[in-house]
Amino acid sequence: MLLPNRLPGMELLGIAPNWLLIWVVAWSVKRNAWQGAFAGIILGFLQDAMTYSEPTHALPLGLVGLITGGIQKSRFIEEDFISIALIVFVMAVFSEAVFASQLALSGGRNVTFIWAYFQRVALASAILSSLWAPVVYYPLNRWWQKLKLAEQN
């Protein structure tokens, strides 16, 4: 419910952080690729339900979850704030590229305008999302660790 709300100072060029992408990355870092993809697809469909569903948000978020889970599986990263911020930055640009590609492939739109707009949106979203990612990741990660410990006891 809070996703469309924008607090003062959280926008850059009218673009807000991609909270769902941050959550998908935070979730997928600790899980396998298929769990990350599933979480991304579900959150993408939820975002489609709250906004306009064409093109879908499920594809970009699902791919983000799949790739992030695959990175985790390969142990290329360590779980610190800088790694999470870097992954979110790259995944935000990737997610916006997939979304812009869907717009371009759907036809009926000016591709030049789509790619010009994509560059502005991708950079602003990536910067803001990567700055907010550690703030979201740390409490979520602690909470998930406590839940895991409670399950084991």
Buried (B, 14 or more C-beta within 10 A) or exposed (E): EEEEEEEEEEEBEEBBBBBBBBBBBBBBBBBBBEBBBBBBBBBBBBBBEEEEEEBBBBBBBBBBBBBBBBBBBEEEBEEEEEBBBBBBBBBBBBBBBBBBBBBBEEEEEEEEEBBEBBEBBBBBBBBBBBBBBBEBBEEBBEEBEEEEEEEEE
